[in-house]
Amino acid sequence: TVTFNQAITSTEITADNVRLGVAGASEIDTSSGNLTLDSNTGETVIDDNVTVNGTTDIDGLTTITDGLTVKADNKLVAIQNAAGLTKFEIDTDNGNTDIQGTVNIEGATVVDDTFNVTQATDLDGTLNVDGVATFQNDVVLNADNKNFKIQLDNGTDKFTVASASGNTDIQGTLDVNGATNVTNTVGITG
């Protein structure tokens, strides 16, 4: 063992497989094998910006305390399971996102374009539609003691059908162009 108490200036230093300034003036590399940084405290501090030209493989938990930007054309940001199956994917070209699982959203959701759902939709709250609603199939009211209603803006009922009895209340003129079958009493008050 040799102890130096003064600064060492050299253009090339080699210690076992580790080389300093051999392959390049500012380069640390190895003559063979991987380069391992292993501090006594278990933490390695890099006090500068880092540019990685190859693949980064992280085996432990990663915590990012600032923004994260992926800046690339025609690339995919993917989250995969251990088997390599993609479960979440974002396309950098267009922002298209593919989620292979349940999405839980706590806040309001704004959709600025067509909203296409290919499977059943379950809504546990009120559905408010400001535009035209077009149905290509049956509209079913499946509930006890509820009413199907058509109202004015102020909430006044103009047409109601009671789910329990089928009773229908029409607050307007009824135009019938086809045959009318009445199987019970008809009451006319006007």
Disulfide bonds with the S-S distance in Angstrom:
none
